[in-house]
């Protein structure tokens, strides 16, 4: 993937956590159609674990999954299975 950018776990978490000071930046980054973005199945798994075990993020597992699925349905973000 030429000029592709890996979206790491922390970016996915910030995009989900509306209370994060990085939420807006992460959300804007993920929706930037000029970028070639990809993430891995490992990053998605890590994000779900962190989001559901963090007592400061008041989201259920189901809500976290819904939000992550919404982010990942973005055609600009490709998923690589590892």
Gaussian input, Z-matrix of N, CA and C with variables (Angstrom, degrees):
# hf/3-21g

backbone

0 1
 N
 C     1     B1
 C     2     B2     1     A1
 N     3     B3     2     A2     1     D1
 C     4     B4     3     A3     2     D2
 C     5     B5     4     A4     3     D3
 N     6     B6     5     A5     4     D4
 C     7     B7     6     A6     5     D5
 C     8     B8     7     A7     6     D6
 N     9     B9     8     A8     7     D7
 C    10    B10     9     A9     8     D8
 C    11    B11    10    A10     9     D9
 N    12    B12    11    A11    10    D10
 C    13    B13    12    A12    11    D11
 C    14    B14    13    A13    12    D12
 N    15    B15    14    A14    13    D13
 C    16    B16    15    A15    14    D14
 C    17    B17    16    A16    15    D15
 N    18    B18    17    A17    16    D16
 C    19    B19    18    A18    17    D17
 C    20    B20    19    A19    18    D18
 N    21    B21    20    A20    19    D19
 C    22    B22    21    A21    20    D20
 C    23    B23    22    A22    21    D21
 N    24    B24    23    A23    22    D22
 C    25    B25    24    A24    23    D23
 C    26    B26    25    A25    24    D24
 N    27    B27    26    A26    25    D25
 C    28    B28    27    A27    26    D26
 C    29    B29    28    A28    27    D27
 N    30    B30    29    A29    28    D28
 C    31    B31    30    A30    29    D29
 C    32    B32    31    A31    30    D30
 N    33    B33    32    A32    31    D31
 C    34    B34    33    A33    32    D32
 C    35    B35    34    A34    33    D33
 N    36    B36    35    A35    34    D34
 C    37    B37    36    A36    35    D35
 C    38    B38    37    A37    36    D36
 N    39    B39    38    A38    37    D37
 C    40    B40    39    A39    38    D38
 C    41    B41    40    A40    39    D39
 N    42    B42    41    A41    40    D40
 C    43    B43    42    A42    41    D41
 C    44    B44    43    A43    42    D42
 N    45    B45    44    A44    43    D43
 C    46    B46    45    A45    44    D44
 C    47    B47    46    A46    45    D45
 N    48    B48    47    A47    46    D46
 C    49    B49    48    A48    47    D47
 C    50    B50    49    A49    48    D48
 N    51    B51    50    A50    49    D49
 C    52    B52    51    A51    50    D50
 C    53    B53    52    A52    51    D51
 N    54    B54    53    A53    52    D52
 C    55    B55    54    A54    53    D53
 C    56    B56    55    A55    54    D54
 N    57    B57    56    A56    55    D55
 C    58    B58    57    A57    56    D56
 C    59    B59    58    A58    57    D57
 N    60    B60    59    A59    58    D58
 C    61    B61    60    A60    59    D59
 C    62    B62    61    A61    60    D60
 N    63    B63    62    A62    61    D61
 C    64    B64    63    A63    62    D62
 C    65    B65    64    A64    63    D63
 N    66    B66    65    A65    64    D64
 C    67    B67    66    A66    65    D65
 C    68    B68    67    A67    66    D66
 N    69    B69    68    A68    67    D67
 C    70    B70    69    A69    68    D68
 C    71    B71    70    A70    69    D69
 N    72    B72    71    A71    70    D70
 C    73    B73    72    A72    71    D71
 C    74    B74    73    A73    72    D72
 N    75    B75    74    A74    73    D73
 C    76    B76    75    A75    74    D74
 C    77    B77    76    A76    75    D75
 N    78    B78    77    A77    76    D76
 C    79    B79    78    A78    77    D77
 C    80    B80    79    A79    78    D78
 N    81    B81    80    A80    79    D79
 C    82    B82    81    A81    80    D80
 C    83    B83    82    A82    81    D81
 N    84    B84    83    A83    82    D82
 C    85    B85    84    A84    83    D83
 C    86    B86    85    A85    84    D84
 N    87    B87    86    A86    85    D85
 C    88    B88    87    A87    86    D86
 C    89    B89    88    A88    87    D87
 N    90    B90    89    A89    88    D88
 C    91    B91    90    A90    89    D89
 C    92    B92    91    A91    90    D90
 N    93    B93    92    A92    91    D91
 C    94    B94    93    A93    92    D92
 C    95    B95    94    A94    93    D93
 N    96    B96    95    A95    94    D94
 C    97    B97    96    A96    95    D95
 C    98    B98    97    A97    96    D96
 N    99    B99    98    A98    97    D97
 C   100   B100    99    A99    98    D98
 C   101   B101   100   A100    99    D99
 N   102   B102   101   A101   100   D100
 C   103   B103   102   A102   101   D101
 C   104   B104   103   A103   102   D102
 N   105   B105   104   A104   103   D103
 C   106   B106   105   A105   104   D104
 C   107   B107   106   A106   105   D105
 N   108   B108   107   A107   106   D106
 C   109   B109   108   A108   107   D107
 C   110   B110   109   A109   108   D108
 N   111   B111   110   A110   109   D109
 C   112   B112   111   A111   110   D110
 C   113   B113   112   A112   111   D111
 N   114   B114   113   A113   112   D112
 C   115   B115   114   A114   113   D113
 C   116   B116   115   A115   114   D114
 N   117   B117   116   A116   115   D115
 C   118   B118   117   A117   116   D116
 C   119   B119   118   A118   117   D117
 N   120   B120   119   A119   118   D118
 C   121   B121   120   A120   119   D119
 C   122   B122   121   A121   120   D120
 N   123   B123   122   A122   121   D121
 C   124   B124   123   A123   122   D122
 C   125   B125   124   A124   123   D123
 N   126   B126   125   A125   124   D124
 C   127   B127   126   A126   125   D125
 C   128   B128   127   A127   126   D126
 N   129   B129   128   A128   127   D127
 C   130   B130   129   A129   128   D128
 C   131   B131   130   A130   129   D129
 N   132   B132   131   A131   130   D130
 C   133   B133   132   A132   131   D131
 C   134   B134   133   A133   132   D132
 N   135   B135   134   A134   133   D133
 C   136   B136   135   A135   134   D134
 C   137   B137   136   A136   135   D135
 N   138   B138   137   A137   136   D136
 C   139   B139   138   A138   137   D137
 C   140   B140   139   A139   138   D138
 N   141   B141   140   A140   139   D139
 C   142   B142   141   A141   140   D140
 C   143   B143   142   A142   141   D141
 N   144   B144   143   A143   142   D142
 C   145   B145   144   A144   143   D143
 C   146   B146   145   A145   144   D144
 N   147   B147   146   A146   145   D145
 C   148   B148   147   A147   146   D146
 C   149   B149   148   A148   147   D147
 N   150   B150   149   A149   148   D148
 C   151   B151   150   A150   149   D149
 C   152   B152   151   A151   150   D150
 N   153   B153   152   A152   151   D151
 C   154   B154   153   A153   152   D152
 C   155   B155   154   A154   153   D153
 N   156   B156   155   A155   154   D154
 C   157   B157   156   A156   155   D155
 C   158   B158   157   A157   156   D156
 N   159   B159   158   A158   157   D157
 C   160   B160   159   A159   158   D158
 C   161   B161   160   A160   159   D159
 N   162   B162   161   A161   160   D160
 C   163   B163   162   A162   161   D161
 C   164   B164   163   A163   162   D162
 N   165   B165   164   A164   163   D163
 C   166   B166   165   A165   164   D164
 C   167   B167   166   A166   165   D165
 N   168   B168   167   A167   166   D166
 C   169   B169   168   A168   167   D167
 C   170   B170   169   A169   168   D168
 N   171   B171   170   A170   169   D169
 C   172   B172   171   A171   170   D170
 C   173   B173   172   A172   171   D171
 N   174   B174   173   A173   172   D172
 C   175   B175   174   A174   173   D173
 C   176   B176   175   A175   174   D174
 N   177   B177   176   A176   175   D175
 C   178   B178   177   A177   176   D176
 C   179   B179   178   A178   177   D177
 N   180   B180   179   A179   178   D178
 C   181   B181   180   A180   179   D179
 C   182   B182   181   A181   180   D180
 N   183   B183   182   A182   181   D181
 C   184   B184   183   A183   182   D182
 C   185   B185   184   A184   183   D183
 N   186   B186   185   A185   184   D184
 C   187   B187   186   A186   185   D185
 C   188   B188   187   A187   186   D186
 N   189   B189   188   A188   187   D187
 C   190   B190   189   A189   188   D188
 C   191   B191   190   A190   189   D189
 N   192   B192   191   A191   190   D190
 C   193   B193   192   A192   191   D191
 C   194   B194   193   A193   192   D192
 N   195   B195   194   A194   193   D193
 C   196   B196   195   A195   194   D194
 C   197   B197   196   A196   195   D195
 N   198   B198   197   A197   196   D196
 C   199   B199   198   A198   197   D197
 C   200   B200   199   A199   198   D198
 N   201   B201   200   A200   199   D199
 C   202   B202   201   A201   200   D200
 C   203   B203   202   A202   201   D201
 N   204   B204   203   A203   202   D202
 C   205   B205   204   A204   203   D203
 C   206   B206   205   A205   204   D204
 N   207   B207   206   A206   205   D205
 C   208   B208   207   A207   206   D206
 C   209   B209   208   A208   207   D207
 N   210   B210   209   A209   208   D208
 C   211   B211   210   A210   209   D209
 C   212   B212   211   A211   210   D210
 N   213   B213   212   A212   211   D211
 C   214   B214   213   A213   212   D212
 C   215   B215   214   A214   213   D213
 N   216   B216   215   A215   214   D214
 C   217   B217   216   A216   215   D215
 C   218   B218   217   A217   216   D216
 N   219   B219   218   A218   217   D217
 C   220   B220   219   A219   218   D218
 C   221   B221   220   A220   219   D219
 N   222   B222   221   A221   220   D220
 C   223   B223   222   A222   221   D221
 C   224   B224   223   A223   222   D222
 N   225   B225   224   A224   223   D223
 C   226   B226   225   A225   224   D224
 C   227   B227   226   A226   225   D225
 N   228   B228   227   A227   226   D226
 C   229   B229   228   A228   227   D227
 C   230   B230   229   A229   228   D228
 N   231   B231   230   A230   229   D229
 C   232   B232   231   A231   230   D230
 C   233   B233   232   A232   231   D231
 N   234   B234   233   A233   232   D232
 C   235   B235   234   A234   233   D233
 C   236   B236   235   A235   234   D234
 N   237   B237   236   A236   235   D235
 C   238   B238   237   A237   236   D236
 C   239   B239   238   A238   237   D237
 N   240   B240   239   A239   238   D238
 C   241   B241   240   A240   239   D239
 C   242   B242   241   A241   240   D240
 N   243   B243   242   A242   241   D241
 C   244   B244   243   A243   242   D242
 C   245   B245   244   A244   243   D243

   B1=1.4517
   B2=1.5240
   B3=1.2886
   B4=1.4521
   B5=1.5255
   B6=1.3395
   B7=1.4627
   B8=1.5248
   B9=1.3100
   B10=1.4608
   B11=1.5261
   B12=1.3138
   B13=1.4573
   B14=1.5252
   B15=1.3336
   B16=1.4623
   B17=1.5223
   B18=1.3103
   B19=1.4618
   B20=1.5193
   B21=1.3149
   B22=1.4535
   B23=1.5326
   B24=1.3058
   B25=1.4566
   B26=1.5234
   B27=1.3293
   B28=1.4672
   B29=1.5275
   B30=1.3215
   B31=1.4678
   B32=1.5276
   B33=1.3182
   B34=1.4681
   B35=1.5268
   B36=1.3215
   B37=1.4683
   B38=1.5236
   B39=1.3226
   B40=1.4668
   B41=1.5275
   B42=1.3064
   B43=1.4647
   B44=1.5304
   B45=1.3155
   B46=1.4695
   B47=1.5245
   B48=1.3312
   B49=1.4618
   B50=1.5311
   B51=1.3145
   B52=1.4682
   B53=1.5239
   B54=1.3238
   B55=1.4639
   B56=1.5291
   B57=1.3070
   B58=1.4632
   B59=1.5223
   B60=1.3212
   B61=1.4628
   B62=1.5280
   B63=1.3364
   B64=1.4618
   B65=1.5351
   B66=1.3235
   B67=1.4693
   B68=1.5309
   B69=1.3103
   B70=1.4683
   B71=1.5281
   B72=1.3316
   B73=1.4664
   B74=1.5262
   B75=1.3283
   B76=1.4666
   B77=1.5244
   B78=1.3105
   B79=1.4675
   B80=1.5240
   B81=1.3241
   B82=1.4684
   B83=1.5225
   B84=1.3191
   B85=1.4611
   B86=1.5273
   B87=1.3296
   B88=1.4647
   B89=1.5270
   B90=1.3049
   B91=1.4656
   B92=1.5319
   B93=1.3208
   B94=1.4694
   B95=1.5252
   B96=1.3142
   B97=1.4677
   B98=1.5288
   B99=1.3194
   B100=1.4669
   B101=1.5290
   B102=1.3282
   B103=1.4623
   B104=1.5238
   B105=1.3180
   B106=1.4679
   B107=1.5279
   B108=1.3081
   B109=1.4586
   B110=1.5195
   B111=1.3307
   B112=1.4535
   B113=1.5116
   B114=1.3034
   B115=1.4539
   B116=1.5174
   B117=1.3086
   B118=1.4596
   B119=1.5245
   B120=1.3006
   B121=1.4644
   B122=1.5303
   B123=1.3180
   B124=1.4699
   B125=1.5308
   B126=1.3286
   B127=1.4660
   B128=1.5232
   B129=1.3081
   B130=1.4597
   B131=1.5291
   B132=1.3255
   B133=1.4698
   B134=1.5209
   B135=1.3232
   B136=1.4655
   B137=1.5277
   B138=1.3069
   B139=1.4659
   B140=1.5167
   B141=1.3035
   B142=1.4574
   B143=1.5263
   B144=1.3233
   B145=1.4697
   B146=1.5251
   B147=1.3153
   B148=1.4668
   B149=1.5273
   B150=1.3079
   B151=1.4626
   B152=1.5212
   B153=1.3044
   B154=1.4667
   B155=1.5238
   B156=1.3147
   B157=1.4724
   B158=1.5198
   B159=1.3042
   B160=1.4572
   B161=1.5216
   B162=1.3337
   B163=1.4645
   B164=1.5315
   B165=1.3305
   B166=1.4609
   B167=1.5312
   B168=1.3193
   B169=1.4622
   B170=1.5210
   B171=1.3064
   B172=1.4580
   B173=1.5220
   B174=1.3301
   B175=1.4615
   B176=1.5203
   B177=1.3051
   B178=1.4616
   B179=1.5234
   B180=1.3137
   B181=1.4677
   B182=1.5187
   B183=1.3124
   B184=1.4602
   B185=1.5320
   B186=1.3288
   B187=1.4654
   B188=1.5252
   B189=1.3319
   B190=1.4678
   B191=1.5202
   B192=1.3183
   B193=1.4686
   B194=1.5214
   B195=1.3199
   B196=1.4674
   B197=1.5257
   B198=1.3226
   B199=1.4632
   B200=1.5196
   B201=1.3326
   B202=1.4661
   B203=1.5228
   B204=1.3243
   B205=1.4726
   B206=1.5239
   B207=1.3098
   B208=1.4586
   B209=1.5285
   B210=1.3254
   B211=1.4677
   B212=1.5194
   B213=1.3149
   B214=1.4602
   B215=1.5214
   B216=1.3167
   B217=1.4621
   B218=1.5295
   B219=1.3167
   B220=1.4626
   B221=1.5271
   B222=1.3098
   B223=1.4641
   B224=1.5216
   B225=1.3169
   B226=1.4648
   B227=1.5296
   B228=1.3114
   B229=1.4651
   B230=1.5226
   B231=1.3008
   B232=1.4632
   B233=1.5284
   B234=1.3276
   B235=1.4626
   B236=1.5201
   B237=1.3276
   B238=1.4594
   B239=1.5221
   B240=1.3120
   B241=1.4643
   B242=1.5286
   B243=1.3376
   B244=1.4707
   B245=1.5056
   A1=109.00
   A2=114.84
   A3=120.05
   A4=110.78
   A5=115.34
   A6=122.39
   A7=113.34
   A8=116.87
   A9=120.46
   A10=109.73
   A11=115.67
   A12=122.24
   A13=108.39
   A14=115.46
   A15=120.69
   A16=109.38
   A17=116.11
   A18=121.91
   A19=106.84
   A20=115.67
   A21=121.49
   A22=110.62
   A23=114.66
   A24=122.59
   A25=112.31
   A26=117.16
   A27=119.57
   A28=112.18
   A29=118.15
   A30=120.84
   A31=110.09
   A32=116.92
   A33=120.46
   A34=110.59
   A35=116.23
   A36=120.56
   A37=110.49
   A38=117.12
   A39=120.31
   A40=111.54
   A41=117.26
   A42=120.69
   A43=111.55
   A44=116.74
   A45=121.45
   A46=111.39
   A47=117.30
   A48=122.58
   A49=110.88
   A50=116.09
   A51=121.47
   A52=112.65
   A53=118.03
   A54=121.30
   A55=112.77
   A56=117.16
   A57=120.63
   A58=110.46
   A59=116.17
   A60=119.43
   A61=111.19
   A62=117.13
   A63=122.13
   A64=112.84
   A65=116.79
   A66=120.86
   A67=112.63
   A68=116.85
   A69=119.97
   A70=111.04
   A71=116.97
   A72=120.50
   A73=111.11
   A74=116.15
   A75=120.33
   A76=110.96
   A77=116.82
   A78=120.67
   A79=111.33
   A80=115.92
   A81=120.06
   A82=111.34
   A83=116.38
   A84=121.63
   A85=110.52
   A86=116.30
   A87=120.69
   A88=112.88
   A89=116.97
   A90=119.09
   A91=112.92
   A92=117.06
   A93=121.19
   A94=109.94
   A95=116.35
   A96=120.87
   A97=113.17
   A98=117.73
   A99=120.52
   A100=111.88
   A101=116.65
   A102=121.09
   A103=111.02
   A104=115.75
   A105=121.86
   A106=106.30
   A107=115.84
   A108=121.54
   A109=111.22
   A110=114.73
   A111=119.48
   A112=108.88
   A113=115.62
   A114=122.53
   A115=106.70
   A116=115.82
   A117=119.73
   A118=110.42
   A119=115.26
   A120=120.12
   A121=109.93
   A122=117.11
   A123=121.98
   A124=110.20
   A125=117.36
   A126=120.80
   A127=111.20
   A128=116.52
   A129=120.85
   A130=110.13
   A131=116.71
   A132=121.03
   A133=111.08
   A134=116.24
   A135=120.50
   A136=110.72
   A137=116.82
   A138=121.08
   A139=111.17
   A140=116.25
   A141=120.31
   A142=111.34
   A143=117.02
   A144=120.54
   A145=110.34
   A146=117.07
   A147=120.67
   A148=110.69
   A149=116.91
   A150=120.45
   A151=112.95
   A152=117.86
   A153=119.98
   A154=112.73
   A155=117.70
   A156=120.38
   A157=112.98
   A158=117.51
   A159=121.92
   A160=108.72
   A161=116.21
   A162=120.01
   A163=112.37
   A164=117.86
   A165=120.58
   A166=112.03
   A167=116.21
   A168=120.52
   A169=106.98
   A170=115.59
   A171=120.36
   A172=111.50
   A173=115.23
   A174=121.39
   A175=109.17
   A176=115.78
   A177=119.68
   A178=109.04
   A179=116.14
   A180=120.81
   A181=110.43
   A182=116.01
   A183=121.45
   A184=111.24
   A185=116.25
   A186=120.15
   A187=111.21
   A188=116.76
   A189=121.08
   A190=110.84
   A191=116.21
   A192=120.21
   A193=111.52
   A194=116.30
   A195=120.14
   A196=111.28
   A197=116.14
   A198=120.14
   A199=110.67
   A200=117.15
   A201=120.02
   A202=110.85
   A203=116.76
   A204=120.04
   A205=111.25
   A206=116.34
   A207=120.36
   A208=110.65
   A209=116.41
   A210=120.53
   A211=111.11
   A212=115.70
   A213=120.70
   A214=112.62
   A215=117.34
   A216=119.31
   A217=111.40
   A218=115.57
   A219=122.05
   A220=108.86
   A221=117.23
   A222=121.37
   A223=112.85
   A224=117.10
   A225=120.80
   A226=112.07
   A227=117.10
   A228=121.45
   A229=109.64
   A230=116.46
   A231=122.40
   A232=109.30
   A233=115.85
   A234=121.54
   A235=109.20
   A236=114.77
   A237=121.22
   A238=107.62
   A239=116.78
   A240=121.58
   A241=109.17
   A242=115.63
   A243=119.29
   A244=110.18
   D1=104.58
   D2=-178.74
   D3=-70.46
   D4=130.31
   D5=178.24
   D6=57.89
   D7=27.75
   D8=178.56
   D9=-83.75
   D10=150.38
   D11=-179.02
   D12=-117.90
   D13=127.19
   D14=176.91
   D15=-78.65
   D16=125.96
   D17=175.01
   D18=-90.32
   D19=109.82
   D20=-176.63
   D21=-80.13
   D22=168.06
   D23=-177.47
   D24=-52.87
   D25=-45.10
   D26=-175.76
   D27=-60.89
   D28=-35.27
   D29=178.96
   D30=-66.24
   D31=-41.88
   D32=177.50
   D33=-62.55
   D34=-42.07
   D35=179.95
   D36=-64.12
   D37=-47.27
   D38=179.10
   D39=-60.56
   D40=-36.43
   D41=179.86
   D42=-67.07
   D43=-30.00
   D44=179.34
   D45=-83.95
   D46=-39.33
   D47=-174.79
   D48=-81.19
   D49=96.47
   D50=-177.25
   D51=-63.06
   D52=-18.88
   D53=179.69
   D54=-87.48
   D55=-8.60
   D56=-179.61
   D57=-70.13
   D58=142.86
   D59=177.23
   D60=-69.33
   D61=-13.37
   D62=179.20
   D63=-101.39
   D64=4.11
   D65=-175.27
   D66=-56.82
   D67=-51.31
   D68=-176.77
   D69=-63.31
   D70=-43.56
   D71=178.81
   D72=-60.83
   D73=-45.83
   D74=-178.48
   D75=-64.86
   D76=-42.84
   D77=179.58
   D78=-63.58
   D79=-43.86
   D80=178.39
   D81=-64.14
   D82=-40.95
   D83=178.95
   D84=-59.63
   D85=-46.58
   D86=-178.01
   D87=-68.56
   D88=-22.89
   D89=-178.94
   D90=-98.67
   D91=5.85
   D92=-179.80
   D93=-78.04
   D94=105.33
   D95=-175.83
   D96=-71.04
   D97=-10.81
   D98=178.68
   D99=-79.56
   D100=-12.61
   D101=-177.66
   D102=-98.84
   D103=146.51
   D104=173.24
   D105=-98.52
   D106=101.75
   D107=-174.40
   D108=-106.99
   D109=145.32
   D110=171.22
   D111=-145.81
   D112=156.74
   D113=174.10
   D114=-139.56
   D115=175.44
   D116=-178.22
   D117=-117.91
   D118=161.81
   D119=176.54
   D120=-60.52
   D121=-31.44
   D122=177.95
   D123=-64.84
   D124=-43.55
   D125=177.92
   D126=-61.62
   D127=-38.97
   D128=179.42
   D129=-65.83
   D130=-44.43
   D131=178.36
   D132=-61.99
   D133=-45.56
   D134=179.14
   D135=-60.62
   D136=-42.47
   D137=-179.94
   D138=-60.36
   D139=-45.09
   D140=-179.26
   D141=-63.17
   D142=-41.31
   D143=178.66
   D144=-62.63
   D145=-48.95
   D146=-178.68
   D147=-62.98
   D148=-45.29
   D149=-176.88
   D150=-65.76
   D151=-34.96
   D152=-177.50
   D153=-87.41
   D154=-13.75
   D155=179.48
   D156=-104.54
   D157=-3.40
   D158=-178.63
   D159=-90.92
   D160=113.65
   D161=-176.39
   D162=-69.87
   D163=-16.62
   D164=178.90
   D165=-79.21
   D166=-21.65
   D167=178.19
   D168=-96.02
   D169=109.97
   D170=-173.00
   D171=-90.73
   D172=65.15
   D173=177.77
   D174=-128.74
   D175=142.25
   D176=175.96
   D177=-77.18
   D178=167.26
   D179=176.36
   D180=-57.53
   D181=-41.37
   D182=-179.63
   D183=-63.42
   D184=-43.94
   D185=178.79
   D186=-64.11
   D187=-42.03
   D188=177.79
   D189=-61.05
   D190=-44.09
   D191=178.37
   D192=-61.93
   D193=-42.93
   D194=179.31
   D195=-60.90
   D196=-44.54
   D197=-179.17
   D198=-67.50
   D199=-44.57
   D200=178.30
   D201=-61.73
   D202=-42.33
   D203=177.98
   D204=-60.99
   D205=-39.26
   D206=178.05
   D207=-63.27
   D208=-44.80
   D209=177.93
   D210=-62.61
   D211=-41.42
   D212=-174.93
   D213=-78.63
   D214=-13.46
   D215=177.48
   D216=-79.21
   D217=-6.96
   D218=176.36
   D219=-62.36
   D220=124.19
   D221=-179.33
   D222=-63.76
   D223=-18.62
   D224=-178.67
   D225=-79.58
   D226=-17.53
   D227=-177.07
   D228=-107.05
   D229=112.38
   D230=-179.93
   D231=-94.19
   D232=147.17
   D233=179.87
   D234=-112.03
   D235=130.75
   D236=176.78
   D237=-109.08
   D238=124.11
   D239=178.44
   D240=-78.05
   D241=127.73
   D242=174.29
   D243=-131.01

